[in-house]
């Protein structure tokens, strides 16, 4: 499984929920009622996404490697 850093984008929708996605992982999207909840839910979704790829013998897309503290940085 990839141990790199993936981009996290978070936007608030018209209903007030926060929607988070990893652009490098197509379809890896989650949401929450706060930015922190959306990020936490996305990290869980990302882990499942990468585990599923590994089980199917597929290679994970390359991670974005941003400098520490840069925009879009995710653990």
N, CA, C, O and CB atoms as a CASP TS submission, in Angstrom:
PFRMAT TS
TARGET T0000
AUTHOR 0000-0000-0000
METHOD Language model
MODEL 1
PARENT N/A
ATOM      1  N   UNK     1       0.848  -1.179   0.000  1.00  0.00           N
ATOM      2  CA  UNK     1       0.000   0.000   0.000  1.00  0.00           C
ATOM      3  C   UNK     1       0.885   1.230   0.000  1.00  0.00           C
ATOM      4  O   UNK     1       1.965   1.227   0.591  1.00  0.00           O
ATOM      5  CB  UNK     1      -0.960   0.005   1.216  1.00  0.00           C
ATOM      6  N   UNK     2       0.430   2.277  -0.660  1.00  0.00           N
ATOM      7  CA  UNK     2       1.207   3.502  -0.760  1.00  0.00           C
ATOM      8  C   UNK     2       1.319   4.187   0.601  1.00  0.00           C
ATOM      9  O   UNK     2       0.365   4.216   1.377  1.00  0.00           O
ATOM     10  CB  UNK     2       0.576   4.449  -1.782  1.00  0.00           C
ATOM     11  N   UNK     3       2.488   4.730   0.872  1.00  0.00           N
ATOM     12  CA  UNK     3       2.672   5.444   2.130  1.00  0.00           C
ATOM     13  C   UNK     3       2.889   6.932   1.878  1.00  0.00           C
ATOM     14  O   UNK     3       3.300   7.664   2.779  1.00  0.00           O
ATOM     15  CB  UNK     3       3.855   4.859   2.912  1.00  0.00           C
ATOM     16  N   UNK     4       2.615   7.377   0.662  1.00  0.00           N
ATOM     17  CA  UNK     4       2.829   8.772   0.302  1.00  0.00           C
ATOM     18  C   UNK     4       1.720   9.675   0.798  1.00  0.00           C
ATOM     19  O   UNK     4       0.797   9.239   1.486  1.00  0.00           O
ATOM     20  CB  UNK     4       2.959   8.905  -1.185  1.00  0.00           C
ATOM     21  N   UNK     5       1.827  10.927   0.437  1.00  0.00           N
ATOM     22  CA  UNK     5       0.863  11.954   0.824  1.00  0.00           C
ATOM     23  C   UNK     5      -0.052  12.218  -0.359  1.00  0.00           C
ATOM     24  O   UNK     5       0.411  12.501  -1.464  1.00  0.00           O
ATOM     25  CB  UNK     5       1.579  13.266   1.284  1.00  0.00           C
ATOM     26  N   UNK     6      -1.345  12.125  -0.122  1.00  0.00           N
ATOM     27  CA  UNK     6      -2.339  12.414  -1.153  1.00  0.00           C
ATOM     28  C   UNK     6      -2.990  13.761  -0.879  1.00  0.00           C
ATOM     29  O   UNK     6      -3.122  14.173   0.274  1.00  0.00           O
ATOM     30  CB  UNK     6      -3.407  11.300  -1.218  1.00  0.00           C
ATOM     31  N   UNK     7      -3.392  14.438  -1.939  1.00  0.00           N
ATOM     32  CA  UNK     7      -4.077  15.719  -1.837  1.00  0.00           C
ATOM     33  C   UNK     7      -5.447  15.527  -1.202  1.00  0.00           C
ATOM     34  O   UNK     7      -6.142  14.554  -1.496  1.00  0.00           O
ATOM     35  CB  UNK     7      -4.211  16.379  -3.223  1.00  0.00           C
ATOM     36  N   UNK     8      -5.833  16.446  -0.338  1.00  0.00           N
ATOM     37  CA  UNK     8      -7.179  16.456   0.247  1.00  0.00           C
ATOM     38  C   UNK     8      -7.815  17.805  -0.093  1.00  0.00           C
ATOM     39  O   UNK     8      -7.290  18.860   0.263  1.00  0.00           O
ATOM     40  CB  UNK     8      -7.138  16.216   1.817  1.00  0.00           C
ATOM     41  N   UNK     9      -8.943  17.753  -0.781  1.00  0.00           N
ATOM     42  CA  UNK     9      -9.697  18.964  -1.091  1.00  0.00           C
ATOM     43  C   UNK     9     -10.997  18.918  -0.308  1.00  0.00           C
ATOM     44  O   UNK     9     -11.691  17.902  -0.318  1.00  0.00           O
ATOM     45  CB  UNK     9      -9.967  19.098  -2.627  1.00  0.00           C
ATOM     46  N   UNK    10     -11.337  20.015   0.375  1.00  0.00           N
ATOM     47  CA  UNK    10     -12.564  20.079   1.173  1.00  0.00           C
ATOM     48  C   UNK    10     -13.317  21.352   0.796  1.00  0.00           C
ATOM     49  O   UNK    10     -12.756  22.448   0.783  1.00  0.00           O
ATOM     50  CB  UNK    10     -12.248  20.046   2.711  1.00  0.00           C
ATOM     51  N   UNK    11     -14.603  21.177   0.490  1.00  0.00           N
ATOM     52  CA  UNK    11     -15.474  22.306   0.175  1.00  0.00           C
ATOM     53  C   UNK    11     -16.777  22.150   0.950  1.00  0.00           C
ATOM     54  O   UNK    11     -17.212  21.034   1.234  1.00  0.00           O
ATOM     55  CB  UNK    11     -15.745  22.400  -1.361  1.00  0.00           C
ATOM     56  N   UNK    12     -17.385  23.261   1.284  1.00  0.00           N
ATOM     57  CA  UNK    12     -18.682  23.219   1.948  1.00  0.00           C
ATOM     58  C   UNK    12     -19.772  23.284   0.890  1.00  0.00           C
ATOM     59  O   UNK    12     -19.722  24.137   0.003  1.00  0.00           O
ATOM     60  CB  UNK    12     -18.829  24.382   2.974  1.00  0.00           C
ATOM     61  N   UNK    13     -20.764  22.386   0.973  1.00  0.00           N
ATOM     62  CA  UNK    13     -21.838  22.397  -0.013  1.00  0.00           C
ATOM     63  C   UNK    13     -22.961  23.337   0.425  1.00  0.00           C
ATOM     64  O   UNK    13     -22.900  23.949   1.491  1.00  0.00           O
ATOM     65  CB  UNK    13     -22.384  20.976  -0.230  1.00  0.00           C
ATOM     66  N   UNK    14     -23.988  23.437  -0.423  1.00  0.00           N
ATOM     67  CA  UNK    14     -25.076  24.392  -0.167  1.00  0.00           C
ATOM     68  C   UNK    14     -25.917  24.041   1.056  1.00  0.00           C
ATOM     69  O   UNK    14     -26.638  24.893   1.575  1.00  0.00           O
ATOM     70  CB  UNK    14     -25.974  24.474  -1.373  1.00  0.00           C
ATOM     71  N   UNK    15     -25.829  22.785   1.525  1.00  0.00           N
ATOM     72  CA  UNK    15     -26.570  22.369   2.719  1.00  0.00           C
ATOM     73  C   UNK    15     -25.761  22.523   4.000  1.00  0.00           C
ATOM     74  O   UNK    15     -26.258  22.227   5.087  1.00  0.00           O
ATOM     75  CB  UNK    15     -27.010  20.933   2.576  1.00  0.00           C
ATOM     76  N   UNK    16     -24.515  22.986   3.880  1.00  0.00           N
ATOM     77  CA  UNK    16     -23.676  23.194   5.046  1.00  0.00           C
ATOM     78  C   UNK    16     -22.740  22.044   5.367  1.00  0.00           C
ATOM     79  O   UNK    16     -21.883  22.171   6.242  1.00  0.00           O
ATOM     80  CB  UNK    16     -24.527  23.454   6.211  1.00  0.00           C
ATOM     81  N   UNK    17     -22.889  20.923   4.675  1.00  0.00           N
ATOM     82  CA  UNK    17     -21.990  19.782   4.893  1.00  0.00           C
ATOM     83  C   UNK    17     -20.657  20.049   4.195  1.00  0.00           C
ATOM     84  O   UNK    17     -20.593  20.808   3.228  1.00  0.00           O
ATOM     85  CB  UNK    17     -22.631  18.453   4.368  1.00  0.00           C
ATOM     86  N   UNK    18     -19.607  19.425   4.691  1.00  0.00           N
ATOM     87  CA  UNK    18     -18.289  19.538   4.074  1.00  0.00           C
ATOM     88  C   UNK    18     -18.030  18.276   3.268  1.00  0.00           C
ATOM     89  O   UNK    18     -18.201  17.165   3.771  1.00  0.00           O
ATOM     90  CB  UNK    18     -17.174  19.759   5.145  1.00  0.00           C
ATOM     91  N   UNK    19     -17.618  18.447   2.019  1.00  0.00           N
ATOM     92  CA  UNK    19     -17.343  17.336   1.113  1.00  0.00           C
ATOM     93  C   UNK    19     -15.838  17.302   0.870  1.00  0.00           C
ATOM     94  O   UNK    19     -15.236  18.315   0.513  1.00  0.00           O
ATOM     95  CB  UNK    19     -18.140  17.478  -0.240  1.00  0.00           C
ATOM     96  N   UNK    20     -15.236  16.130   1.067  1.00  0.00           N
ATOM     97  CA  UNK    20     -13.789  15.974   0.922  1.00  0.00           C
ATOM     98  C   UNK    20     -13.499  14.925  -0.137  1.00  0.00           C
ATOM     99  O   UNK    20     -14.219  13.934  -0.257  1.00  0.00           O
ATOM    100  CB  UNK    20     -13.132  15.585   2.270  1.00  0.00           C
ATOM    101  N   UNK    21     -12.428  15.151  -0.910  1.00  0.00           N
ATOM    102  CA  UNK    21     -12.032  14.170  -1.917  1.00  0.00           C
ATOM    103  C   UNK    21     -10.512  14.146  -2.065  1.00  0.00           C
ATOM    104  O   UNK    21      -9.812  15.093  -1.707  1.00  0.00           O
ATOM    105  CB  UNK    21     -12.699  14.484  -3.273  1.00  0.00           C
ATOM    106  N   UNK    22     -10.030  13.027  -2.607  1.00  0.00           N
ATOM    107  CA  UNK    22      -8.615  12.852  -2.984  1.00  0.00           C
ATOM    108  C   UNK    22      -8.587  12.785  -4.502  1.00  0.00           C
ATOM    109  O   UNK    22      -8.930  11.743  -5.062  1.00  0.00           O
ATOM    110  CB  UNK    22      -7.966  11.543  -2.324  1.00  0.00           C
ATOM    111  N   UNK    23      -8.196  13.847  -5.192  1.00  0.00           N
ATOM    112  CA  UNK    23      -8.222  13.845  -6.653  1.00  0.00           C
ATOM    113  C   UNK    23      -7.387  12.731  -7.297  1.00  0.00           C
ATOM    114  O   UNK    23      -7.711  12.271  -8.392  1.00  0.00           O
ATOM    115  CB  UNK    23      -7.741  15.167  -7.152  1.00  0.00           C
ATOM    116  N   UNK    24      -6.323  12.300  -6.626  1.00  0.00           N
ATOM    117  CA  UNK    24      -5.480  11.245  -7.192  1.00  0.00           C
ATOM    118  C   UNK    24      -6.167   9.874  -7.169  1.00  0.00           C
ATOM    119  O   UNK    24      -5.737   8.945  -7.853  1.00  0.00           O
ATOM    120  CB  UNK    24      -4.163  11.173  -6.430  1.00  0.00           C
ATOM    121  N   UNK    25      -7.243   9.757  -6.370  1.00  0.00           N
ATOM    122  CA  UNK    25      -7.963   8.487  -6.223  1.00  0.00           C
ATOM    123  C   UNK    25      -9.394   8.673  -6.719  1.00  0.00           C
ATOM    124  O   UNK    25     -10.265   9.060  -5.940  1.00  0.00           O
ATOM    125  CB  UNK    25      -7.949   7.995  -4.735  1.00  0.00           C
ATOM    126  N   UNK    26      -9.653   8.404  -7.998  1.00  0.00           N
ATOM    127  CA  UNK    26     -10.983   8.649  -8.570  1.00  0.00           C
ATOM    128  C   UNK    26     -12.095   7.976  -7.767  1.00  0.00           C
ATOM    129  O   UNK    26     -12.041   6.779  -7.484  1.00  0.00           O
ATOM    130  CB  UNK    26     -11.027   8.159 -10.010  1.00  0.00           C
ATOM    131  N   UNK    27     -13.105   8.771  -7.406  1.00  0.00           N
ATOM    132  CA  UNK    27     -14.242   8.261  -6.660  1.00  0.00           C
ATOM    133  C   UNK    27     -14.046   8.204  -5.160  1.00  0.00           C
ATOM    134  O   UNK    27     -14.960   7.802  -4.439  1.00  0.00           O
ATOM    135  CB  UNK    27     -14.571   6.922  -7.142  1.00  0.00           C
ATOM    136  N   UNK    28     -12.872   8.599  -4.663  1.00  0.00           N
ATOM    137  CA  UNK    28     -12.611   8.586  -3.222  1.00  0.00           C
ATOM    138  C   UNK    28     -13.110   9.906  -2.646  1.00  0.00           C
ATOM    139  O   UNK    28     -12.405  10.915  -2.648  1.00  0.00           O
ATOM    140  CB  UNK    28     -11.080   8.371  -2.910  1.00  0.00           C
ATOM    141  N   UNK    29     -14.354   9.869  -2.151  1.00  0.00           N
ATOM    142  CA  UNK    29     -15.047  11.064  -1.672  1.00  0.00           C
ATOM    143  C   UNK    29     -15.742  10.721  -0.365  1.00  0.00           C
ATOM    144  O   UNK    29     -16.215   9.599  -0.188  1.00  0.00           O
ATOM    145  CB  UNK    29     -16.071  11.595  -2.728  1.00  0.00           C
ATOM    146  N   UNK    30     -15.808  11.680   0.549  1.00  0.00           N
ATOM    147  CA  UNK    30     -16.557  11.504   1.781  1.00  0.00           C
ATOM    148  C   UNK    30     -17.094  12.861   2.210  1.00  0.00           C
ATOM    149  O   UNK    30     -16.878  13.864   1.530  1.00  0.00           O
ATOM    150  CB  UNK    30     -15.674  10.869   2.896  1.00  0.00           C
ATOM    151  N   UNK    31     -17.786  12.890   3.328  1.00  0.00           N
ATOM    152  CA  UNK    31     -18.349  14.152   3.807  1.00  0.00           C
ATOM    153  C   UNK    31     -18.481  14.127   5.317  1.00  0.00           C
ATOM    154  O   UNK    31     -18.302  13.087   5.952  1.00  0.00           O
ATOM    155  CB  UNK    31     -19.715  14.423   3.158  1.00  0.00           C
ATOM    156  N   UNK    32     -18.796  15.281   5.888  1.00  0.00           N
ATOM    157  CA  UNK    32     -19.016  15.412   7.318  1.00  0.00           C
ATOM    158  C   UNK    32     -19.636  16.763   7.602  1.00  0.00           C
ATOM    159  O   UNK    32     -19.715  17.618   6.719  1.00  0.00           O
ATOM    160  CB  UNK    32     -17.701  15.237   8.104  1.00  0.00           C
ATOM    161  N   UNK    33     -20.080  16.956   8.847  1.00  0.00           N
ATOM    162  CA  UNK    33     -20.705  18.228   9.219  1.00  0.00           C
ATOM    163  C   UNK    33     -19.687  19.262   9.694  1.00  0.00           C
ATOM    164  O   UNK    33     -20.050  20.395  10.011  1.00  0.00           O
ATOM    165  CB  UNK    33     -21.737  17.998  10.305  1.00  0.00           C
ATOM    166  N   UNK    34     -18.410  18.870   9.744  1.00  0.00           N
ATOM    167  CA  UNK    34     -17.329  19.813  10.017  1.00  0.00           C
ATOM    168  C   UNK    34     -16.167  19.436   9.105  1.00  0.00           C
ATOM    169  O   UNK    34     -16.133  18.336   8.555  1.00  0.00           O
ATOM    170  CB  UNK    34     -16.902  19.794  11.540  1.00  0.00           C
ATOM    171  N   UNK    35     -15.214  20.358   8.949  1.00  0.00           N
ATOM    172  CA  UNK    35     -14.038  20.040   8.130  1.00  0.00           C
ATOM    173  C   UNK    35     -13.279  18.861   8.729  1.00  0.00           C
ATOM    174  O   UNK    35     -12.812  17.981   8.005  1.00  0.00           O
ATOM    175  CB  UNK    35     -13.107  21.269   8.008  1.00  0.00           C
ATOM    176  N   UNK    36     -13.160  18.850  10.050  1.00  0.00           N
ATOM    177  CA  UNK    36     -12.427  17.765  10.709  1.00  0.00           C
ATOM    178  C   UNK    36     -13.110  16.419  10.483  1.00  0.00           C
ATOM    179  O   UNK    36     -12.441  15.420  10.222  1.00  0.00           O
ATOM    180  CB  UNK    36     -12.301  18.043  12.213  1.00  0.00           C
ATOM    181  N   UNK    37     -14.430  16.389  10.581  1.00  0.00           N
ATOM    182  CA  UNK    37     -15.160  15.141  10.360  1.00  0.00           C
ATOM    183  C   UNK    37     -15.030  14.687   8.905  1.00  0.00           C
ATOM    184  O   UNK    37     -14.851  13.498   8.642  1.00  0.00           O
ATOM    185  CB  UNK    37     -16.645  15.313  10.734  1.00  0.00           C
ATOM    186  N   UNK    38     -15.120  15.621   7.967  1.00  0.00           N
ATOM    187  CA  UNK    38     -14.975  15.273   6.549  1.00  0.00           C
ATOM    188  C   UNK    38     -13.584  14.709   6.276  1.00  0.00           C
ATOM    189  O   UNK    38     -13.445  13.714   5.565  1.00  0.00           O
ATOM    190  CB  UNK    38     -15.235  16.507   5.658  1.00  0.00           C
ATOM    191  N   UNK    39     -12.552  15.343   6.839  1.00  0.00           N
ATOM    192  CA  UNK    39     -11.177  14.858   6.658  1.00  0.00           C
ATOM    193  C   UNK    39     -11.002  13.463   7.260  1.00  0.00           C
ATOM    194  O   UNK    39     -10.413  12.584   6.632  1.00  0.00           O
ATOM    195  CB  UNK    39     -10.173  15.837   7.297  1.00  0.00           C
ATOM    196  N   UNK    40     -11.508  13.262   8.464  1.00  0.00           N
ATOM    197  CA  UNK    40     -11.403  11.969   9.128  1.00  0.00           C
ATOM    198  C   UNK    40     -12.112  10.882   8.314  1.00  0.00           C
ATOM    199  O   UNK    40     -11.578   9.790   8.118  1.00  0.00           O
ATOM    200  CB  UNK    40     -11.993  12.048  10.545  1.00  0.00           C
ATOM    201  N   UNK    41     -13.319  11.198   7.847  1.00  0.00           N
ATOM    202  CA  UNK    41     -14.066  10.238   7.037  1.00  0.00           C
ATOM    203  C   UNK    41     -13.343   9.940   5.727  1.00  0.00           C
ATOM    204  O   UNK    41     -13.340   8.799   5.265  1.00  0.00           O
ATOM    205  CB  UNK    41     -15.474  10.766   6.750  1.00  0.00           C
ATOM    206  N   UNK    42     -12.730  10.961   5.127  1.00  0.00           N
ATOM    207  CA  UNK    42     -11.997  10.753   3.882  1.00  0.00           C
ATOM    208  C   UNK    42     -10.765   9.884   4.116  1.00  0.00           C
ATOM    209  O   UNK    42     -10.456   9.022   3.293  1.00  0.00           O
ATOM    210  CB  UNK    42     -11.589  12.098   3.270  1.00  0.00           C
ATOM    211  N   UNK    43     -10.065  10.093   5.212  1.00  0.00           N
ATOM    212  CA  UNK    43      -8.886   9.272   5.491  1.00  0.00           C
ATOM    213  C   UNK    43      -9.273   7.805   5.650  1.00  0.00           C
ATOM    214  O   UNK    43      -8.534   6.916   5.227  1.00  0.00           O
ATOM    215  CB  UNK    43      -8.170   9.770   6.755  1.00  0.00           C
ATOM    216  N   UNK    44     -10.427   7.554   6.258  1.00  0.00           N
ATOM    217  CA  UNK    44     -10.930   6.179   6.386  1.00  0.00           C
ATOM    218  C   UNK    44     -11.294   5.621   5.006  1.00  0.00           C
ATOM    219  O   UNK    44     -10.990   4.469   4.698  1.00  0.00           O
ATOM    220  CB  UNK    44     -12.167   6.132   7.332  1.00  0.00           C
ATOM    221  N   UNK    45     -11.947   6.445   4.179  1.00  0.00           N
ATOM    222  CA  UNK    45     -12.308   6.012   2.824  1.00  0.00           C
ATOM    223  C   UNK    45     -11.054   5.746   1.992  1.00  0.00           C
ATOM    224  O   UNK    45     -10.996   4.777   1.235  1.00  0.00           O
ATOM    225  CB  UNK    45     -13.190   7.074   2.132  1.00  0.00           C
ATOM    226  N   UNK    46     -10.052   6.614   2.138  1.00  0.00           N
ATOM    227  CA  UNK    46      -8.796   6.434   1.394  1.00  0.00           C
ATOM    228  C   UNK    46      -8.116   5.121   1.783  1.00  0.00           C
ATOM    229  O   UNK    46      -7.604   4.408   0.920  1.00  0.00           O
ATOM    230  CB  UNK    46      -7.840   7.621   1.651  1.00  0.00           C
ATOM    231  N   UNK    47      -8.110   4.801   3.068  1.00  0.00           N
ATOM    232  CA  UNK    47      -7.503   3.559   3.524  1.00  0.00           C
ATOM    233  C   UNK    47      -8.219   2.362   2.890  1.00  0.00           C
ATOM    234  O   UNK    47      -7.572   1.437   2.400  1.00  0.00           O
ATOM    235  CB  UNK    47      -7.547   3.466   5.067  1.00  0.00           C
ATOM    236  N   UNK    48      -9.550   2.385   2.902  1.00  0.00           N
ATOM    237  CA  UNK    48     -10.316   1.307   2.285  1.00  0.00           C
ATOM    238  C   UNK    48     -10.084   1.209   0.787  1.00  0.00           C
ATOM    239  O   UNK    48     -10.001   0.113   0.234  1.00  0.00           O
ATOM    240  CB  UNK    48     -11.781   1.500   2.555  1.00  0.00           C
ATOM    241  N   UNK    49      -9.980   2.354   0.138  1.00  0.00           N
ATOM    242  CA  UNK    49      -9.725   2.413  -1.308  1.00  0.00           C
ATOM    243  C   UNK    49      -8.399   1.736  -1.631  1.00  0.00           C
ATOM    244  O   UNK    49      -8.324   0.892  -2.525  1.00  0.00           O
ATOM    245  CB  UNK    49      -9.716   3.882  -1.808  1.00  0.00           C
ATOM    246  N   UNK    50      -7.353   2.113  -0.896  1.00  0.00           N
ATOM    247  CA  UNK    50      -6.024   1.559  -1.155  1.00  0.00           C
ATOM    248  C   UNK    50      -5.958   0.071  -0.796  1.00  0.00           C
ATOM    249  O   UNK    50      -5.286  -0.699  -1.482  1.00  0.00           O
ATOM    250  CB  UNK    50      -4.965   2.338  -0.365  1.00  0.00           C
ATOM    251  N   UNK    51      -6.644  -0.338   0.268  1.00  0.00           N
ATOM    252  CA  UNK    51      -6.681  -1.751   0.645  1.00  0.00           C
ATOM    253  C   UNK    51      -7.383  -2.580  -0.426  1.00  0.00           C
ATOM    254  O   UNK    51      -6.956  -3.692  -0.735  1.00  0.00           O
ATOM    255  CB  UNK    51      -7.386  -1.930   1.999  1.00  0.00           C
ATOM    256  N   UNK    52      -8.458  -2.038  -0.991  1.00  0.00           N
ATOM    257  CA  UNK    52      -9.193  -2.725  -2.046  1.00  0.00           C
ATOM    258  C   UNK    52      -8.305  -2.911  -3.282  1.00  0.00           C
ATOM    259  O   UNK    52      -8.282  -3.986  -3.882  1.00  0.00           O
ATOM    260  CB  UNK    52     -10.472  -1.939  -2.412  1.00  0.00           C
ATOM    261  N   UNK    53      -7.582  -1.862  -3.652  1.00  0.00           N
ATOM    262  CA  UNK    53      -6.657  -1.983  -4.789  1.00  0.00           C
ATOM    263  C   UNK    53      -5.631  -3.079  -4.523  1.00  0.00           C
ATOM    264  O   UNK    53      -5.344  -3.890  -5.404  1.00  0.00           O
ATOM    265  CB  UNK    53      -5.941  -0.635  -5.059  1.00  0.00           C
ATOM    266  N   UNK    54      -5.080  -3.105  -3.314  1.00  0.00           N
ATOM    267  CA  UNK    54      -4.056  -4.087  -2.959  1.00  0.00           C
ATOM    268  C   UNK    54      -4.626  -5.508  -3.030  1.00  0.00           C
ATOM    269  O   UNK    54      -3.967  -6.414  -3.540  1.00  0.00           O
ATOM    270  CB  UNK    54      -3.501  -3.800  -1.547  1.00  0.00           C
ATOM    271  N   UNK    55      -5.841  -5.704  -2.522  1.00  0.00           N
ATOM    272  CA  UNK    55      -6.468  -7.036  -2.564  1.00  0.00           C
ATOM    273  C   UNK    55      -6.681  -7.513  -3.996  1.00  0.00           C
ATOM    274  O   UNK    55      -6.602  -8.708  -4.282  1.00  0.00           O
ATOM    275  CB  UNK    55      -7.808  -7.017  -1.823  1.00  0.00           C
ATOM    276  N   UNK    56      -6.952  -6.560  -4.893  1.00  0.00           N
ATOM    277  CA  UNK    56      -7.183  -6.905  -6.302  1.00  0.00           C
ATOM    278  C   UNK    56      -5.885  -6.974  -7.093  1.00  0.00           C
ATOM    279  O   UNK    56      -5.898  -7.241  -8.295  1.00  0.00           O
ATOM    280  CB  UNK    56      -8.119  -5.890  -6.945  1.00  0.00           C
ATOM    281  N   UNK    57      -4.766  -6.734  -6.420  1.00  0.00           N
ATOM    282  CA  UNK    57      -3.474  -6.794  -7.085  1.00  0.00           C
ATOM    283  C   UNK    57      -3.190  -5.601  -7.981  1.00  0.00           C
ATOM    284  O   UNK    57      -2.335  -5.671  -8.864  1.00  0.00           O
ATOM    285  CB  UNK    57      -3.387  -8.038  -7.886  1.00  0.00           C
ATOM    286  N   UNK    58      -3.905  -4.506  -7.755  1.00  0.00           N
ATOM    287  CA  UNK    58      -3.724  -3.293  -8.557  1.00  0.00           C
ATOM    288  C   UNK    58      -2.791  -2.330  -7.842  1.00  0.00           C
ATOM    289  O   UNK    58      -2.761  -2.264  -6.613  1.00  0.00           O
ATOM    290  CB  UNK    58      -5.080  -2.613  -8.843  1.00  0.00           C
ATOM    291  N   UNK    59      -2.041  -1.595  -8.624  1.00  0.00           N
ATOM    292  CA  UNK    59      -1.102  -0.621  -8.086  1.00  0.00           C
ATOM    293  C   UNK    59      -1.849   0.668  -7.721  1.00  0.00           C
ATOM    294  O   UNK    59      -2.717   1.127  -8.464  1.00  0.00           O
ATOM    295  CB  UNK    59       0.033  -0.331  -9.108  1.00  0.00           C
ATOM    296  N   UNK    60      -1.499   1.237  -6.575  1.00  0.00           N
ATOM    297  CA  UNK    60      -2.101   2.508  -6.152  1.00  0.00           C
ATOM    298  C   UNK    60      -1.565   3.643  -7.023  1.00  0.00           C
ATOM    299  O   UNK    60      -0.394   3.634  -7.400  1.00  0.00           O
ATOM    300  CB  UNK    60      -1.808   2.791  -4.644  1.00  0.00           C
ATOM    301  N   UNK    61      -2.417   4.618  -7.344  1.00  0.00           N
ATOM    302  CA  UNK    61      -1.940   5.791  -8.083  1.00  0.00           C
ATOM    303  C   UNK    61      -0.841   6.488  -7.293  1.00  0.00           C
ATOM    304  O   UNK    61      -0.827   6.423  -6.064  1.00  0.00           O
ATOM    305  CB  UNK    61      -3.103   6.774  -8.372  1.00  0.00           C
ATOM    306  N   UNK    62       0.079   7.151  -7.984  1.00  0.00           N
ATOM    307  CA  UNK    62       1.150   7.842  -7.265  1.00  0.00           C
ATOM    308  C   UNK    62       0.591   8.932  -6.353  1.00  0.00           C
ATOM    309  O   UNK    62      -0.355   9.637  -6.704  1.00  0.00           O
ATOM    310  CB  UNK    62       2.151   8.449  -8.254  1.00  0.00           C
ATOM    311  N   UNK    63       1.190   9.048  -5.196  1.00  0.00           N
ATOM    312  CA  UNK    63       0.789  10.071  -4.230  1.00  0.00           C
ATOM    313  C   UNK    63       1.431  11.395  -4.595  1.00  0.00           C
ATOM    314  O   UNK    63       2.501  11.438  -5.201  1.00  0.00           O
ATOM    315  CB  UNK    63       1.175   9.661  -2.792  1.00  0.00           C
ATOM    316  N   UNK    64       0.768  12.465  -4.219  1.00  0.00           N
ATOM    317  CA  UNK    64       1.321  13.800  -4.374  1.00  0.00           C
ATOM    318  C   UNK    64       2.330  13.995  -3.249  1.00  0.00           C
ATOM    319  O   UNK    64       2.042  13.640  -2.106  1.00  0.00           O
ATOM    320  CB  UNK    64       0.197  14.908  -4.349  1.00  0.00           C
ATOM    321  N   UNK    65       3.474  14.534  -3.535  1.00  0.00           N
ATOM    322  CA  UNK    65       4.504  14.715  -2.503  1.00  0.00           C
ATOM    323  C   UNK    65       4.751  16.211  -2.311  1.00  0.00           C
ATOM    324  O   UNK    65       5.632  16.800  -2.938  1.00  0.00           O
ATOM    325  CB  UNK    65       5.835  13.975  -2.892  1.00  0.00           C
ATOM    326  N   UNK    66       3.946  16.810  -1.425  1.00  0.00           N
ATOM    327  CA  UNK    66       4.075  18.239  -1.139  1.00  0.00           C
ATOM    328  C   UNK    66       4.991  18.441   0.053  1.00  0.00           C
ATOM    329  O   UNK    66       5.167  17.549   0.883  1.00  0.00           O
ATOM    330  CB  UNK    66       2.695  18.879  -0.873  1.00  0.00           C
ATOM    331  N   UNK    67       5.568  19.627   0.123  1.00  0.00           N
ATOM    332  CA  UNK    67       6.419  19.955   1.272  1.00  0.00           C
ATOM    333  C   UNK    67       5.576  20.015   2.543  1.00  0.00           C
ATOM    334  O   UNK    67       4.378  20.296   2.500  1.00  0.00           O
ATOM    335  CB  UNK    67       7.155  21.305   1.046  1.00  0.00           C
ATOM    336  N   UNK    68       6.211  19.751   3.648  1.00  0.00           N
ATOM    337  CA  UNK    68       5.558  19.786   4.961  1.00  0.00           C
ATOM    338  C   UNK    68       4.799  21.097   5.132  1.00  0.00           C
ATOM    339  O   UNK    68       5.364  22.179   4.972  1.00  0.00           O
ATOM    340  CB  UNK    68       6.598  19.613   6.097  1.00  0.00           C
ATOM    341  N   UNK    69       3.515  20.988   5.456  1.00  0.00           N
ATOM    342  CA  UNK    69       2.703  22.173   5.715  1.00  0.00           C
ATOM    343  C   UNK    69       2.157  22.849   4.476  1.00  0.00           C
ATOM    344  O   UNK    69       1.507  23.889   4.584  1.00  0.00           O
ATOM    345  CB  UNK    69       3.494  23.149   6.475  1.00  0.00           C
ATOM    346  N   UNK    70       2.404  22.288   3.293  1.00  0.00           N
ATOM    347  CA  UNK    70       1.936  22.899   2.058  1.00  0.00           C
ATOM    348  C   UNK    70       0.443  22.732   1.874  1.00  0.00           C
ATOM    349  O   UNK    70      -0.178  21.930   2.571  1.00  0.00           O
ATOM    350  CB  UNK    70       2.664  22.312   0.880  1.00  0.00           C
ATOM    351  N   UNK    71      -0.156  23.487   0.930  1.00  0.00           N
ATOM    352  CA  UNK    71      -1.578  23.359   0.681  1.00  0.00           C
ATOM    353  C   UNK    71      -1.917  21.943   0.226  1.00  0.00           C
ATOM    354  O   UNK    71      -1.165  21.330  -0.531  1.00  0.00           O
ATOM    355  CB  UNK    71      -2.031  24.379  -0.363  1.00  0.00           C
ATOM    356  N   UNK    72      -3.046  21.433   0.689  1.00  0.00           N
ATOM    357  CA  UNK    72      -3.484  20.113   0.277  1.00  0.00           C
ATOM    358  C   UNK    72      -2.808  18.980   1.017  1.00  0.00           C
ATOM    359  O   UNK    72      -3.047  17.815   0.698  1.00  0.00           O
ATOM    360  CB  UNK    72      -3.257  19.949  -1.166  1.00  0.00           C
ATOM    361  N   UNK    73      -1.964  19.287   2.004  1.00  0.00           N
ATOM    362  CA  UNK    73      -1.229  18.236   2.707  1.00  0.00           C
ATOM    363  C   UNK    73      -2.185  17.421   3.564  1.00  0.00           C
ATOM    364  O   UNK    73      -3.032  17.967   4.270  1.00  0.00           O
ATOM    365  CB  UNK    73      -0.104  18.838   3.577  1.00  0.00           C
ATOM    366  N   UNK    74      -2.034  16.123   3.488  1.00  0.00           N
ATOM    367  CA  UNK    74      -2.838  15.219   4.300  1.00  0.00           C
ATOM    368  C   UNK    74      -1.931  14.160   4.876  1.00  0.00           C
ATOM    369  O   UNK    74      -0.935  13.793   4.252  1.00  0.00           O
ATOM    370  CB  UNK    74      -3.983  14.579   3.476  1.00  0.00           C
ATOM    371  N   UNK    75      -2.255  13.663   6.053  1.00  0.00           N
ATOM    372  CA  UNK    75      -1.423  12.615   6.636  1.00  0.00           C
ATOM    373  C   UNK    75      -1.500  11.318   5.862  1.00  0.00           C
ATOM    374  O   UNK    75      -0.853  10.339   6.231  1.00  0.00           O
ATOM    375  CB  UNK    75      -1.821  12.371   8.062  1.00  0.00           C
TER
END
